[in-house]
Amino acid sequence: MALTSKQRAALRSAANTIDPVFQIGKGEIDETLIQGLADCIAARELIKIKVLENSEYSAREAADALCEALGCECVQVIGRKFVLFKQKKKESAFDAILTK
């Protein structure tokens, strides 16, 4: 499901106040990281991730790789941080935003 620009803007504003839940450093984007993020995004729907300066990935590269692995949407990439979103099938906290 592709997000419209209005939905993306609403999710960006919701993500504004949240802190990064994961950091991507020197290591690869591996199964352990992907599994941890999958669990986290399943619980929260909207998560922010920070890419450290010593990482071999840019924030955009990491976001693209994780979106593909997790089947989620990239809401935004700013500097070394990016926001990912994956809506729950039931009882999504973001239903109101996404049905507008």
N, C-alpha and C positions, 0 to 999 in steps of 0.2 A: 504494500500500500504506500503510494507516494504521498508525501505531505504537501498541502497547498501552502502558499506563502503566508496566509493568515494563520494557519495551524502552526507553522514553523515559528512565526513571530510570537505566538502565545506560549509555545514550549520554551522558546529562548528566554522569555520573561520569567517563566516558572523556574528555569535553570539558573537564573541570575543569582539566587540566594543560596544555592546548594554548594557544598564544598566537594572537591574531587575525592572520589572513593578509591581510586586506584592510581598508581604511578607506573609509567613504563620507563624503565631505565636501560641499562646496558644490555640486558638479556633479550632474547628473541621473544616474539609474540608466540608463545607455545601453548600446548594443551592445558596446562595448569592455569595460566592466565585466562585463557578463553573460558574454561569451566567456571572459574571464580567470577568472571564478568557475567556469564550466562545466569548464574545463580542470583547475582546482585541485580541484574536488569529485570529478571523475572519477578523479584520482590518489589523493586522500586519503580520500574518502568523508565524513569528518566535518571541518567547518571552522568556525572562529569568525570573526566579522566585527564590527568596531567602527564605530559611527556617531558621527562627530565632532559637537561642539556646534554648529558653524556649518552643519550639514546642514539641508536643508529637510524631511527625513524624520525621523520618530521611528523607534526601533529596530523596533517592531512593523510600521510601514508598510513599511519597507525589507525586513524579513523576508518579509512577505506578498507583496510585489511580486517578490522574487527567487525565492521558492518557486514562484510561478506561472510565471515565465520559465524556471526550470531544471528544473521537475518534481521538486522535492525536498521533504523534510519539514523543518519547523521544529521543532527539539528543545526549545529554550528561548529566552526573551528575558529578559535581566536588565539593567536600567539601559540603557546605551547599547550593549550587546553582545548578539549573538544567535548561535545555533549552528544550522547547517544540516547535514542528512544526506541522502545519496543512495547507496544500496547498489549495489555493483558487481554485474553479472550473474554473473561468475565470480570465484572466489578472493577473496571479501570477507573483510577482516580482522575483520568484525563478525558473521560467521555464528554463532559460538558464543553471542553475546549475543542475536541475533535469533531463534534457534531454541528458546530456553528457553520 
